[in-house]
Amino acid sequence: SVNPNNPNNVPGQLTCNAANDCCLCQSIHCGDSGSSCTSLTLSGEKSAFGVQDINVVVDPASGTPAAITCSGLESCRLASIRGNYISSLSCIGRFGCAQSEIVINNPAPGFALECGVTAACEDSRITLNFLPPAGGCDRTQQAGD
């Protein structure tokens, strides 16, 4: 996706930095089948407020997971965000991810979730879906082995 606020149009990076920058968008898509997303940054006040179709698409074969950052005041409030192979979800703006629904499929190893300030994740629903390892689970091992 190309964003006018990303003057260098860096592939894989999508930013909404100004107040209300992307809040009237019907959808926000970072990455697609031909180009992985590496960074979705929503730092403007209410930059993606209420957007119900935010998708972060990463090709795990690329080896580079994406980071999602909601750092503006209410930047992702009431939003619906879906992503795969995400390294971090940072809700670091006041009410940044409040009342949002966020689903991360197959988070990257070392995934980090930060709800860092006043009510950043208040009343939000954050779901992490882990895929089973290739070949399934070995049920012969006991916990602690």
LOFIFI-446400 format. One record per atom (N, C-alpha, C, O): residue in one letter; atom name; chain; x, y, z. Coordinates in nm, 4 decimals. Each point is the difference from the previous one (the first is absolute). Example, Ala and Ser with C-alpha at 12.3 -4.5 7.8 and 13.67 -1.06 7.14 Angstrom:
BEGIN
A,N,A,1.3190,-0.5690,0.7800
A,CA,A,-0.0890,0.1190,0.0000
A,C,A,0.0900,0.1200,0.0000
A,O,A,0.1036,-0.0019,0.0665
S,N,A,-0.1386,0.1069,-0.1385
S,CA,A,0.0820,0.1190,0.0060
S,C,A,-0.0770,0.1090,0.0730
S,O,A,0.0509,0.1108,0.0169
//
This chain:
BEGIN
S,N,A,0.0836,-0.1182,0.0000
S,CA,A,-0.0836,0.1182,0.0000
S,C,A,0.0877,0.1241,0.0000
S,O,A,0.1096,-0.0004,0.0562
V,N,A,-0.1571,0.1041,-0.1180
V,CA,A,0.0727,0.1259,-0.0048
V,C,A,-0.0750,0.1011,0.0842
V,O,A,-0.1219,0.0124,-0.0112
N,N,A,0.1937,0.0593,0.0947
N,CA,A,-0.0587,0.1001,0.0876
N,C,A,0.0662,0.1335,-0.0282
N,O,A,0.1230,0.0066,-0.0005
P,N,A,-0.1982,0.1001,-0.0228
P,CA,A,0.0615,0.1295,-0.0274
P,C,A,0.0850,0.0510,0.1156
P,O,A,0.0854,0.0863,-0.0208
N,N,A,-0.1065,-0.1373,0.1425
N,CA,A,0.0812,0.0419,0.1139
N,C,A,0.1283,-0.0806,0.0121
N,O,A,0.0766,0.0195,0.0944
N,N,A,-0.0527,-0.1086,-0.1876
N,CA,A,0.1242,-0.0755,-0.0077
N,C,A,0.0684,0.0478,-0.1275
N,O,A,-0.0041,-0.0691,-0.1018
P,N,A,0.0680,0.1886,0.1062
P,CA,A,0.0486,0.0636,-0.1227
P,C,A,0.1002,-0.0843,-0.0760
P,O,A,0.0137,0.0151,-0.1214
N,N,A,0.0562,-0.1030,0.1898
N,CA,A,0.0958,-0.0853,-0.0688
N,C,A,-0.0652,-0.1266,-0.0528
N,O,A,0.0639,-0.0789,-0.0697
N,N,A,-0.1920,0.0593,0.1030
N,CA,A,-0.0736,-0.1197,-0.0416
N,C,A,0.0833,-0.1250,0.0215
N,O,A,0.0189,-0.0805,-0.0912
V,N,A,0.0305,0.0657,0.2133
V,CA,A,0.0816,-0.1149,0.0341
V,C,A,-0.0871,-0.1250,-0.0063
V,O,A,-0.1016,-0.0081,0.0690
P,N,A,0.1401,-0.0887,-0.1507
P,CA,A,-0.0802,-0.1220,-0.0098
P,C,A,-0.0170,-0.0660,0.1364
P,O,A,0.0954,-0.0120,0.0769
G,N,A,-0.2186,-0.0306,-0.0482
G,CA,A,-0.0280,-0.0717,0.1224
G,C,A,-0.0272,0.0870,0.1206
G,O,A,-0.0289,-0.0524,0.1076
Q,N,A,0.0372,0.1839,-0.1219
Q,CA,A,-0.0246,0.0886,0.1137
Q,C,A,-0.1204,0.0889,-0.0294
Q,O,A,-0.0108,0.0596,-0.1071
L,N,A,-0.0792,-0.0524,0.2046
L,CA,A,-0.1192,0.0835,-0.0138
L,C,A,-0.0139,0.0830,0.1263
L,O,A,0.0032,-0.0531,0.1110
T,N,A,-0.0187,0.1838,-0.1286
T,CA,A,-0.0104,0.0894,0.1147
T,C,A,-0.1211,0.0919,-0.0138
T,O,A,-0.0368,0.0418,-0.1098
C,N,A,-0.0232,-0.0120,0.2236
C,CA,A,-0.1070,0.0983,0.0103
C,C,A,0.0411,0.0898,0.1170
C,O,A,-0.0336,-0.0283,0.1151
N,N,A,0.1053,0.1352,-0.1443
N,CA,A,0.0633,0.0808,0.1042
N,C,A,-0.0781,0.1227,0.0444
N,O,A,0.0179,0.0465,0.1126
A,N,A,-0.1021,0.0059,-0.1966
A,CA,A,-0.0715,0.1228,0.0341
A,C,A,-0.1325,-0.0316,0.0698
A,O,A,-0.0527,-0.1107,-0.0110
A,N,A,0.0013,0.2082,0.0814
A,CA,A,-0.1303,-0.0163,0.0659
A,C,A,-0.1057,-0.0365,-0.1038
A,O,A,-0.0083,0.0617,-0.1062
N,N,A,-0.0719,-0.1620,0.1380
N,CA,A,-0.1098,-0.0469,-0.0864
N,C,A,0.0482,-0.0435,-0.1388
N,O,A,-0.0782,-0.0019,-0.0951
D,N,A,0.2033,-0.0321,0.0837
D,CA,A,0.0646,-0.0292,-0.1283
D,C,A,-0.0705,-0.1082,-0.0808
D,O,A,-0.0244,0.0190,-0.1191
C,N,A,-0.0082,-0.1302,0.1799
C,CA,A,-0.0583,-0.1135,-0.0719
C,C,A,-0.1341,-0.0415,0.0583
C,O,A,-0.0505,-0.1072,-0.0331
C,N,A,-0.0082,0.1896,0.1192
C,CA,A,-0.1215,-0.0427,0.0713
C,C,A,-0.1226,-0.0061,-0.0895
C,O,A,-0.0986,-0.0639,0.0367
L,N,A,0.1014,0.1270,-0.1505
L,CA,A,-0.1145,-0.0074,-0.0903
L,C,A,0.0181,-0.1073,-0.1065
L,O,A,-0.0840,-0.0158,-0.0887
C,N,A,0.1949,-0.0582,0.0984
C,CA,A,0.0242,-0.1076,-0.0958
C,C,A,-0.0978,-0.1144,0.0252
C,O,A,-0.0293,-0.0342,0.1146
Q,N,A,-0.0199,-0.0235,-0.2218
Q,CA,A,-0.0842,-0.1181,0.0137
Q,C,A,0.0845,-0.1176,0.0450
Q,O,A,-0.0454,-0.0840,0.0777
S,N,A,0.1692,0.0782,-0.1269
S,CA,A,0.0922,-0.1059,0.0395
S,C,A,0.1433,0.0505,-0.0097
S,O,A,0.0298,0.0949,-0.0725
I,N,A,0.0580,-0.1609,0.1475
I,CA,A,0.1426,0.0288,-0.0032
I,C,A,0.0690,-0.1344,-0.0175
I,O,A,-0.0193,-0.0912,0.0802
H,N,A,0.0999,0.0792,-0.1855
H,CA,A,0.0705,-0.1247,-0.0268
H,C,A,0.1485,0.0297,-0.0130
H,O,A,0.0415,0.0830,-0.0807
C,N,A,0.0368,-0.1515,0.1606
C,CA,A,0.1454,0.0083,-0.0090
C,C,A,0.0477,-0.1366,-0.0458
C,O,A,-0.0147,-0.0987,0.0721
G,N,A,0.0712,0.0926,-0.1907
G,CA,A,0.0447,-0.1258,-0.0575
G,C,A,-0.1091,-0.0689,-0.0778
G,O,A,-0.1185,0.0263,0.0202
D,N,A,0.1589,-0.1145,-0.1093
D,CA,A,-0.0921,-0.0813,-0.0787
D,C,A,0.0752,-0.1251,-0.0440
D,O,A,0.1101,-0.0269,0.0482
S,N,A,-0.1684,-0.0482,-0.1381
S,CA,A,0.0617,-0.1266,-0.0391
S,C,A,0.1351,0.0193,-0.0681
S,O,A,0.0801,-0.0932,-0.0048
G,N,A,-0.0535,0.2132,-0.0480
G,CA,A,0.1265,0.0237,-0.0692
G,C,A,0.1019,0.0788,0.0798
G,O,A,0.1165,0.0076,-0.0391
S,N,A,-0.1583,0.0511,0.1505
S,CA,A,0.0903,0.0859,0.0772
S,C,A,-0.0370,-0.0061,0.1469
S,O,A,-0.1110,0.0375,0.0378
S,N,A,0.2027,-0.0844,0.0451
S,CA,A,-0.0256,-0.0114,0.1436
S,C,A,0.0039,0.1351,0.0687
S,O,A,0.0752,0.0894,-0.0388
C,N,A,-0.1570,-0.0763,0.1408
C,CA,A,0.0038,0.1167,0.0879
C,C,A,0.1108,-0.0217,0.1032
C,O,A,0.0177,-0.1111,0.0500
T,N,A,0.0560,0.2164,-0.0187
T,CA,A,0.0996,-0.0080,0.1074
T,C,A,-0.0356,0.0930,0.1149
T,O,A,0.0448,-0.0202,0.1129
S,N,A,-0.1260,0.1231,-0.1417
S,CA,A,-0.0316,0.0966,0.1049
S,C,A,-0.1307,0.0732,-0.0303
S,O,A,-0.0174,0.0579,-0.1073
L,N,A,-0.0742,-0.0619,0.2049
L,CA,A,-0.1214,0.0807,-0.0050
L,C,A,0.0065,0.0927,0.1203
L,O,A,-0.0042,-0.0451,0.1144
T,N,A,0.0145,0.1753,-0.1408
T,CA,A,0.0147,0.0987,0.1067
T,C,A,-0.1164,0.0975,-0.0051
T,O,A,-0.0181,0.0716,-0.0985
L,N,A,-0.0607,-0.0694,0.2055
L,CA,A,-0.1169,0.0866,0.0109
L,C,A,0.0273,0.0938,0.1175
L,O,A,-0.0363,-0.0290,0.1140
S,N,A,0.1005,0.1412,-0.1435
S,CA,A,0.0488,0.0870,0.1068
S,C,A,-0.0754,0.1315,0.0125
S,O,A,0.0181,0.0712,0.0988
G,N,A,-0.1007,-0.0373,-0.1943
G,CA,A,-0.0777,0.1228,0.0097
G,C,A,-0.1205,-0.0172,0.0908
G,O,A,-0.0535,-0.1102,0.0126
E,N,A,0.0108,0.2181,0.0505
E,CA,A,-0.1192,-0.0048,0.0848
E,C,A,-0.1186,-0.0482,-0.0822
E,O,A,-0.0319,0.0570,-0.1043
K,N,A,-0.0331,-0.1628,0.1526
K,CA,A,-0.1155,-0.0623,-0.0673
K,C,A,0.0310,-0.0372,-0.1452
K,O,A,-0.0889,0.0029,-0.0851
S,N,A,0.2134,-0.0373,0.0573
S,CA,A,0.0405,-0.0243,-0.1386
S,C,A,-0.0745,-0.1153,-0.0670
S,O,A,-0.0243,0.0055,-0.1205
A,N,A,-0.0123,-0.1089,0.1946
A,CA,A,-0.0777,-0.1105,-0.0582
A,C,A,-0.1216,-0.0298,0.0876
A,O,A,-0.0481,-0.1132,0.0042
F,N,A,0.0004,0.2130,0.0636
F,CA,A,-0.1139,-0.0129,0.0921
F,C,A,-0.1180,-0.0626,-0.0729
F,O,A,-0.0472,0.0533,-0.1004
G,N,A,-0.0006,-0.1673,0.1514
G,CA,A,-0.1220,-0.0619,-0.0513
G,C,A,0.0107,-0.0723,-0.1326
G,O,A,-0.1013,-0.0490,-0.0499
V,N,A,0.2196,0.0401,-0.0098
V,CA,A,0.0121,-0.0716,-0.1271
V,C,A,-0.0195,-0.1490,0.0277
V,O,A,0.0700,-0.0572,0.0835
Q,N,A,-0.1641,-0.0052,-0.1527
Q,CA,A,-0.0393,-0.1375,0.0285
Q,C,A,0.0683,-0.1048,-0.0875
Q,O,A,-0.0287,-0.1190,0.0130
D,N,A,0.1176,0.1609,-0.1007
D,CA,A,0.0667,-0.0949,-0.0897
D,C,A,0.1461,0.0404,-0.0169
D,O,A,0.0386,0.0589,-0.1010
I,N,A,0.0425,-0.0921,0.2030
I,CA,A,0.1436,0.0265,-0.0064
I,C,A,0.0690,-0.1355,-0.0088
I,O,A,-0.0145,-0.0838,0.0891
N,N,A,0.0898,0.0626,-0.1970
N,CA,A,0.0669,-0.1278,-0.0223
N,C,A,0.1496,0.0189,-0.0174
N,O,A,0.0452,0.0869,-0.0745
V,N,A,0.0300,-0.1693,0.1441
V,CA,A,0.1458,0.0005,-0.0102
V,C,A,0.0401,-0.1371,-0.0529
V,O,A,-0.0140,-0.1008,0.0692
V,N,A,0.0643,0.0980,-0.1926
V,CA,A,0.0305,-0.1249,-0.0682
V,C,A,0.1517,-0.0161,-0.0106
V,O,A,0.0700,0.0857,-0.0538
V,N,A,-0.0219,-0.1981,0.1066
V,CA,A,0.1427,-0.0295,-0.0018
V,C,A,0.0209,-0.1394,-0.0571
V,O,A,-0.0738,-0.0928,0.0330
D,N,A,0.1738,0.0783,-0.1182
D,CA,A,0.0399,-0.1312,-0.0488
D,C,A,0.1044,-0.0544,0.0965
D,O,A,0.1136,0.0473,-0.0009
P,N,A,-0.1489,-0.1464,0.0850
P,CA,A,0.0964,-0.0524,0.0973
P,C,A,0.1292,-0.0500,-0.0643
P,O,A,0.1048,-0.0010,0.0645
A,N,A,-0.1115,-0.0408,-0.1918
A,CA,A,0.1197,-0.0470,-0.0691
A,C,A,0.1022,0.1123,-0.0186
A,O,A,0.1185,-0.0264,-0.0207
S,N,A,-0.1645,0.1519,0.0281
S,CA,A,0.0927,0.1132,-0.0142
S,C,A,0.0940,0.0083,0.1196
S,O,A,0.1084,0.0578,-0.0088
G,N,A,-0.1513,-0.1163,0.1213
G,CA,A,0.0827,0.0034,0.1204
G,C,A,-0.0093,0.1287,0.0786
G,O,A,0.0616,0.0127,0.1058
T,N,A,-0.1385,0.0839,-0.1565
T,CA,A,-0.0116,0.1294,0.0674
T,C,A,-0.1434,0.0220,0.0469
T,O,A,-0.0883,0.0255,-0.0818
P,N,A,0.0642,-0.0349,0.2124
P,CA,A,-0.1352,0.0253,0.0508
P,C,A,-0.0298,0.1497,-0.0013
P,O,A,0.0902,0.0820,-0.0174
A,N,A,-0.2153,-0.0478,0.0356
A,CA,A,-0.0425,0.1397,0.0025
A,C,A,-0.0226,0.0463,0.1431
A,O,A,-0.0289,-0.0797,0.0893
A,N,A,0.0426,0.2105,-0.0696
A,CA,A,-0.0300,0.0637,0.1282
A,C,A,-0.1209,0.0898,-0.0194
A,O,A,-0.0098,0.0715,-0.0997
I,N,A,-0.0820,-0.0752,0.1951
I,CA,A,-0.1173,0.0878,-0.0006
I,C,A,0.0135,0.0942,0.1186
I,O,A,0.0190,-0.0435,0.1135
T,N,A,-0.0290,0.1738,-0.1412
T,CA,A,0.0126,0.0999,0.1064
T,C,A,-0.1177,0.0959,-0.0051
T,O,A,-0.0270,0.0617,-0.1030
C,N,A,-0.0430,-0.0498,0.2156
C,CA,A,-0.1102,0.0952,0.0168
C,C,A,0.0444,0.0971,0.1096
C,O,A,-0.0258,-0.0223,0.1182
S,N,A,0.0923,0.1292,-0.1587
S,CA,A,0.0635,0.0887,0.0983
S,C,A,-0.0686,0.1344,0.0165
S,O,A,0.0367,0.0762,0.0895
G,N,A,-0.1342,-0.0449,-0.1717
G,CA,A,-0.0712,0.1263,0.0140
G,C,A,-0.1184,-0.0124,0.0941
G,O,A,-0.0486,-0.1102,0.0257
L,N,A,0.0029,0.2220,0.0251
L,CA,A,-0.1194,0.0038,0.0843
L,C,A,-0.1164,-0.0607,-0.0775
L,O,A,-0.0369,0.0509,-0.1058
E,N,A,-0.0212,-0.1589,0.1573
E,CA,A,-0.1136,-0.0703,-0.0613
E,C,A,0.0279,-0.0434,-0.1444
E,O,A,-0.0928,-0.0122,-0.0800
S,N,A,0.2187,-0.0107,0.0470
S,CA,A,0.0368,-0.0282,-0.1391
S,C,A,-0.0648,-0.1254,-0.0577
S,O,A,-0.0316,-0.0025,-0.1189
C,N,A,0.0110,-0.1005,0.1985
C,CA,A,-0.0623,-0.1242,-0.0474
C,C,A,-0.1262,-0.0328,0.0790
C,O,A,-0.0475,-0.1136,-0.0029
R,N,A,-0.0054,0.2098,0.0714
R,CA,A,-0.1195,-0.0229,0.0813
R,C,A,-0.1170,-0.0421,-0.0878
R,O,A,-0.0214,0.0563,-0.1074
L,N,A,-0.0536,-0.1549,0.1533
L,CA,A,-0.1177,-0.0536,-0.0698
L,C,A,0.0334,-0.0574,-0.1375
L,O,A,-0.0884,-0.0126,-0.0848
A,N,A,0.2145,-0.0222,0.0621
A,CA,A,0.0419,-0.0553,-0.1291
A,C,A,-0.0017,-0.1519,0.0035
A,O,A,-0.0027,-0.0612,0.1067
S,N,A,0.0043,0.0018,-0.2246
S,CA,A,0.0117,-0.1451,-0.0145
S,C,A,0.1257,-0.0258,-0.0819
S,O,A,0.0089,0.0386,-0.1165
I,N,A,0.0889,-0.1052,0.1800
I,CA,A,0.1307,-0.0226,-0.0622
I,C,A,0.0252,-0.1501,-0.0080
I,O,A,-0.0201,-0.0727,0.0972
R,N,A,0.0642,0.0276,-0.2135
R,CA,A,0.0356,-0.1396,-0.0209
R,C,A,0.1399,-0.0042,-0.0588
R,O,A,0.0348,0.0810,-0.0859
G,N,A,0.0451,-0.1759,0.1328
G,CA,A,0.1348,-0.0126,-0.0529
G,C,A,0.0544,-0.1400,0.0184
G,O,A,-0.0521,-0.0789,0.0788
N,N,A,0.1571,0.0496,-0.1524
N,CA,A,0.0689,-0.1276,0.0152
N,C,A,0.1497,0.0254,0.0078
N,O,A,0.0511,0.0960,-0.0577
Y,N,A,0.0184,-0.1830,0.1297
Y,CA,A,0.1446,0.0057,0.0185
Y,C,A,0.0435,0.1408,0.0450
Y,O,A,0.0787,0.0674,-0.0666
I,N,A,-0.1320,-0.0269,0.1800
I,CA,A,0.0250,0.1320,0.0574
I,C,A,0.1030,-0.0139,0.1124
I,O,A,-0.0098,-0.0905,0.0828
S,N,A,0.1086,0.1805,-0.0804
S,CA,A,0.1036,-0.0046,0.1036
S,C,A,-0.0436,0.0741,0.1254
S,O,A,0.0364,-0.0379,0.1113
S,N,A,-0.1152,0.1449,-0.1302
S,CA,A,-0.0431,0.0768,0.1172
S,C,A,-0.1274,0.0783,-0.0292
S,O,A,-0.0252,0.0444,-0.1120
L,N,A,-0.0528,-0.0298,0.2166
L,CA,A,-0.1174,0.0872,-0.0004
L,C,A,0.0218,0.0978,0.1142
L,O,A,-0.0020,-0.0377,0.1172
S,N,A,0.0228,0.1632,-0.1526
S,CA,A,0.0281,0.1031,0.0998
S,C,A,-0.1147,0.0996,0.0043
S,O,A,-0.0176,0.0805,-0.0915
C,N,A,-0.0595,-0.0869,0.1982
C,CA,A,-0.1093,0.0942,0.0243
C,C,A,0.0538,0.0978,0.1039
C,O,A,-0.0169,-0.0199,0.1203
I,N,A,0.0812,0.1245,-0.1680
I,CA,A,0.0737,0.0880,0.0896
I,C,A,-0.0513,0.1436,-0.0006
I,O,A,0.0614,0.0887,0.0594
G,N,A,-0.1736,-0.0662,-0.1261
G,CA,A,-0.0669,0.1292,0.0076
G,C,A,-0.1147,-0.0094,0.0997
G,O,A,-0.0589,-0.1069,0.0165
R,N,A,0.0268,0.2166,0.0494
R,CA,A,-0.1127,-0.0032,0.0943
R,C,A,-0.1259,-0.0448,-0.0746
R,O,A,-0.0364,0.0565,-0.1031
F,N,A,-0.0285,-0.1586,0.1575
F,CA,A,-0.1183,-0.0619,-0.0617
F,C,A,0.0317,-0.0516,-0.1413
F,O,A,-0.0902,-0.0144,-0.0826
G,N,A,0.2171,-0.0130,0.0555
G,CA,A,0.0465,-0.0373,-0.1336
G,C,A,-0.0737,-0.1162,-0.0637
G,O,A,-0.0350,0.0069,-0.1179
C,N,A,0.0108,-0.1127,0.1923
C,CA,A,-0.0692,-0.1183,-0.0528
C,C,A,-0.1288,-0.0284,0.0768
C,O,A,-0.0542,-0.1103,-0.0077
A,N,A,0.0062,0.2077,0.0801
A,CA,A,-0.1205,-0.0192,0.0820
A,C,A,-0.1179,-0.0425,-0.0864
A,O,A,-0.0220,0.0532,-0.1088
Q,N,A,-0.0525,-0.1495,0.1593
Q,CA,A,-0.1233,-0.0497,-0.0635
Q,C,A,0.0238,-0.0512,-0.1415
Q,O,A,-0.0909,0.0023,-0.0830
S,N,A,0.2114,-0.0482,0.0552
S,CA,A,0.0310,-0.0534,-0.1322
S,C,A,-0.0050,-0.1522,0.0019
S,O,A,0.0020,-0.0624,0.1061
E,N,A,-0.0082,0.0048,-0.2237
E,CA,A,0.0084,-0.1453,-0.0151
E,C,A,0.1214,-0.0282,-0.0861
E,O,A,0.0075,0.0438,-0.1148
I,N,A,0.0886,-0.1182,0.1715
I,CA,A,0.1261,-0.0262,-0.0689
I,C,A,0.0234,-0.1504,-0.0008
I,O,A,-0.0030,-0.0646,0.1048
V,N,A,0.0262,0.0094,-0.2230
V,CA,A,0.0265,-0.1429,-0.0150
V,C,A,0.1350,-0.0152,-0.0691
V,O,A,0.0215,0.0508,-0.1101
I,N,A,0.0689,-0.1222,0.1774
I,CA,A,0.1320,-0.0278,-0.0558
I,C,A,0.0097,-0.1509,-0.0224
I,O,A,-0.0069,-0.0778,0.0952
N,N,A,0.0227,0.0373,-0.2200
N,CA,A,0.0166,-0.1407,-0.0335
N,C,A,0.1478,-0.0323,-0.0112
N,O,A,0.0758,0.0719,-0.0650
N,N,A,-0.0356,-0.1810,0.1289
N,CA,A,0.1376,-0.0471,-0.0039
N,C,A,0.1003,0.1123,0.0303
N,O,A,0.0794,0.0365,-0.0867
P,N,A,-0.0822,0.0182,0.2083
P,CA,A,0.0943,0.1062,0.0358
P,C,A,0.1444,-0.0471,-0.0187
P,O,A,0.0297,-0.1187,0.0133
A,N,A,0.0587,0.2121,-0.0440
A,CA,A,0.1413,-0.0330,-0.0183
A,C,A,0.0615,-0.0430,0.1336
A,O,A,-0.0480,0.0409,0.1057
P,N,A,0.1525,-0.1219,-0.1093
P,CA,A,0.0689,-0.0358,0.1244
P,C,A,0.0438,0.1265,0.0752
P,O,A,0.0517,0.0943,-0.0598
G,N,A,-0.0730,-0.0943,0.1903
G,CA,A,0.0358,0.1162,0.0807
G,C,A,-0.1020,0.1124,-0.0055
G,O,A,0.0289,0.1126,0.0404
F,N,A,-0.1485,-0.1429,-0.0904
F,CA,A,-0.1057,0.1018,-0.0103
F,C,A,-0.0114,0.0804,0.1296
F,O,A,0.0044,-0.0558,0.1096
A,N,A,-0.0191,0.1874,-0.1242
A,CA,A,-0.0134,0.0878,0.1168
A,C,A,-0.1295,0.0802,-0.0102
A,O,A,-0.0322,0.0553,-0.1052
L,N,A,-0.0408,-0.0499,0.2154
L,CA,A,-0.1214,0.0804,0.0107
L,C,A,0.0249,0.1055,0.1060
L,O,A,0.0391,-0.0316,0.1124
E,N,A,-0.0619,0.1577,-0.1487
E,CA,A,0.0183,0.1088,0.0954
E,C,A,-0.1257,0.0854,0.0047
E,O,A,-0.0434,0.0556,-0.1009
C,N,A,-0.0135,-0.0467,0.2189
C,CA,A,-0.1112,0.0910,0.0270
C,C,A,0.0579,0.0995,0.0998
C,O,A,-0.0088,-0.0207,0.1210
G,N,A,0.0680,0.1286,-0.1717
G,CA,A,0.0927,0.0773,0.0789
G,C,A,-0.0473,0.1204,0.0769
G,O,A,0.0740,0.0481,0.0858
V,N,A,-0.1909,0.0032,-0.1103
V,CA,A,-0.0416,0.1221,0.0690
V,C,A,-0.1474,-0.0067,0.0382
V,O,A,-0.0633,-0.1048,-0.0125
T,N,A,0.0098,0.2159,0.0584
T,CA,A,-0.1365,0.0075,0.0493
T,C,A,-0.0996,-0.0662,-0.0944
T,O,A,-0.0197,0.0448,-0.1129
A,N,A,-0.0425,-0.1517,0.1608
A,CA,A,-0.1092,-0.0683,-0.0700
A,C,A,0.0336,-0.0374,-0.1437
A,O,A,-0.0891,-0.0062,-0.0848
A,N,A,0.2160,-0.0187,0.0568
A,CA,A,0.0425,-0.0300,-0.1365
A,C,A,-0.0733,-0.1196,-0.0598
A,O,A,-0.0278,-0.0013,-0.1199
C,N,A,-0.0038,-0.0986,0.2010
C,CA,A,-0.0675,-0.1200,-0.0492
C,C,A,-0.1339,-0.0238,0.0700
C,O,A,-0.0520,-0.1116,-0.0012
E,N,A,-0.0029,0.2148,0.0612
E,CA,A,-0.1246,-0.0111,0.0754
E,C,A,-0.1134,-0.0538,-0.0872
E,O,A,-0.0264,0.0516,-0.1086
D,N,A,-0.0396,-0.1555,0.1578
D,CA,A,-0.1143,-0.0615,-0.0670
D,C,A,0.0302,-0.0484,-0.1415
D,O,A,-0.0907,-0.0115,-0.0825
S,N,A,0.2168,-0.0167,0.0544
S,CA,A,0.0341,-0.0540,-0.1313
S,C,A,0.0009,-0.1524,0.0071
S,O,A,0.0099,-0.0582,0.1080
R,N,A,-0.0203,-0.0041,-0.2222
R,CA,A,0.0074,-0.1451,-0.0100
R,C,A,0.1186,-0.0310,-0.0903
R,O,A,-0.0021,0.0291,-0.1196
I,N,A,0.1058,-0.0885,0.1785
I,CA,A,0.1214,-0.0335,-0.0737
I,C,A,0.0140,-0.1514,0.0000
I,O,A,0.0096,-0.0625,0.1056
T,N,A,-0.0086,0.0042,-0.2249
T,CA,A,0.0050,-0.1450,-0.0153
T,C,A,0.1269,-0.0388,-0.0741
T,O,A,0.0311,0.0554,-0.1054
L,N,A,0.0420,-0.1514,0.1618
L,CA,A,0.1184,-0.0553,-0.0655
L,C,A,-0.0315,-0.1441,-0.0378
L,O,A,-0.0291,-0.0820,0.0870
N,N,A,0.0348,0.0506,-0.2158
N,CA,A,-0.0252,-0.1349,-0.0489
N,C,A,0.1322,-0.0623,-0.0428
N,O,A,0.0663,0.0499,-0.0909
F,N,A,-0.0284,-0.1591,0.1566
F,CA,A,0.1246,-0.0680,-0.0319
F,C,A,-0.0287,-0.1223,-0.0846
F,O,A,-0.0860,-0.0811,0.0342
L,N,A,0.1580,0.0675,-0.1449
L,CA,A,-0.0142,-0.1172,-0.0846
L,C,A,0.0822,-0.1134,0.0594
L,O,A,0.1059,0.0250,0.0575
P,N,A,-0.1524,-0.1501,-0.0702
P,CA,A,0.0800,-0.1118,0.0505
P,C,A,0.1268,-0.0135,-0.0845
P,O,A,0.0020,0.0419,-0.1157
P,N,A,0.1034,-0.1002,0.1728
P,CA,A,0.1228,-0.0191,-0.0772
P,C,A,-0.0235,-0.0940,-0.1172
P,O,A,-0.0896,-0.0844,0.0033
A,N,A,0.1711,0.1001,-0.1068
A,CA,A,-0.0093,-0.0897,-0.1157
A,C,A,0.0165,-0.1434,0.0492
A,O,A,0.0903,-0.0285,0.0786
G,N,A,-0.1748,-0.0598,-0.1233
G,CA,A,0.0068,-0.1391,0.0440
G,C,A,-0.0800,-0.0270,0.1259
G,O,A,-0.0067,-0.1138,0.0466
G,N,A,-0.0551,0.2193,0.0097
G,CA,A,-0.0824,-0.0186,0.1182
G,C,A,0.0788,0.0052,0.1289
G,O,A,0.1192,0.0307,-0.0001
C,N,A,-0.1846,-0.0602,0.1077
C,CA,A,0.0610,0.0029,0.1328
C,C,A,0.0441,-0.1398,0.0392
C,O,A,-0.0684,-0.0981,-0.0293
D,N,A,0.1821,0.0895,0.0953
D,CA,A,0.0497,-0.1276,0.0517
D,C,A,-0.0554,-0.0165,0.1408
D,O,A,0.0473,0.0642,0.0938
R,N,A,-0.1457,-0.1487,-0.0796
R,CA,A,-0.0676,-0.0159,0.1281
R,C,A,0.0758,-0.0930,0.0957
R,O,A,-0.0444,-0.0220,0.1127
T,N,A,0.1575,-0.0321,-0.1565
T,CA,A,0.0752,-0.0899,0.0873
T,C,A,0.0864,0.0765,0.1002
T,O,A,0.0433,-0.0571,0.1000
Q,N,A,-0.0179,0.1853,-0.1257
Q,CA,A,0.0802,0.0781,0.0932
Q,C,A,-0.0873,0.0556,0.1110
Q,O,A,-0.1149,0.0377,-0.0227
Q,N,A,0.1692,-0.0331,0.1402
Q,CA,A,-0.0697,0.0540,0.1158
Q,C,A,0.0442,0.1444,0.0225
Q,O,A,0.1087,0.0399,-0.0418
A,N,A,-0.1926,0.0366,0.1072
A,CA,A,0.0373,0.1368,0.0352
A,C,A,0.1293,-0.0041,0.0779
A,O,A,0.0182,-0.0846,0.0875
G,N,A,0.0721,0.1765,-0.1196
G,CA,A,0.1273,0.0077,0.0693
G,C,A,0.1097,-0.0814,-0.0647
G,O,A,0.1155,0.0092,0.0415
D,N,A,-0.1488,-0.0903,-0.1441
D,CA,A,0.1045,-0.0775,-0.0692
D,C,A,0.0867,0.0902,-0.0837
D,O,A,0.0931,-0.0471,-0.0653
//
